[in-house]
Amino acid sequence: MKRHALLMLMLLIGQPALADGNGASPAVVGLPNLLPPPPAAGSAAAQRDLQAVLAVQHSRSAEDMAAAKADAEHSVFRFADAMGLTAQASTLPKTAAFFERVAKFDKLEVKQAKMYWQRPRPSVVSTQVHALSKEKPGDWSYPSGHATFGYTTAVLLANMLPEKRAAIFARADLYAQHRVVMGVHFPSDIEAGKLAGTVIAAELLQDAQWQADYNAARSELRKALGLP
């Protein structure tokens, strides 16, 4: 699938969620077959990617760094501010369980793509990059797993809470950008994560195996927010 076709999947947001399926397990999305490759090592595009990381590193404030570190958590509750939500996981168990399941599915899909491209992290590419966290050995850079989770979450939440769509996607943008602030991802890793998250969410919204958990989380969230 070409990149412009992937972007068209954004138009799915707001459509009726979770069409009937045949009860099969979720299909493997196969991100290596869907995403464009990262910039080639040593290319002008790769150099621009690195310079963008260094520019963010130069301008990041203590407040930026603290916010980026907080967003290192893979949790739907990092989106609580965008939803206007004060409750947390202990009082929203169905929501917490659903998005924990999403995070696990995302991780498996992203791991396949990372192993396929094996793109080194910014701090490996250049000693000028001072990352705010140390990533695990062999945890490659492309695509960003956090960005993927952020946009998968945003698409799902936007379907659950269409009244708050704009704020949810703005929060996803910030959540993803914080990975560049951390110095652990290039901008192109973030863009790939945005595409990956959109594709994965579109898949889950059409898979009957996710319907019951999705509907339970949606009802729980809307009730907590006082929405009909």
Secondary structure, 3 states (H helix, E strand, C coil): CCHHHHHHHHHHCCCCCCCCCCCCCCCCCCHHHCCCCCCCCCCHHHHHHHHHHHHHHHHCCHHHHHHHHHCCCCCHHHHHHHHCCCCCHHHCHHHHHHHHHHHHHHHHHHHHHHHHHCCCCHHHHCCCCCCCCCCCCCCCCCCCHHHHHHHHHHHHHHHHCHHHHHHHHHHHHHHHHHHHHCCCCCHHHHHHHHHHHHHHHHHHHCCHHHHHHHHHHHHHHHHHCCCC
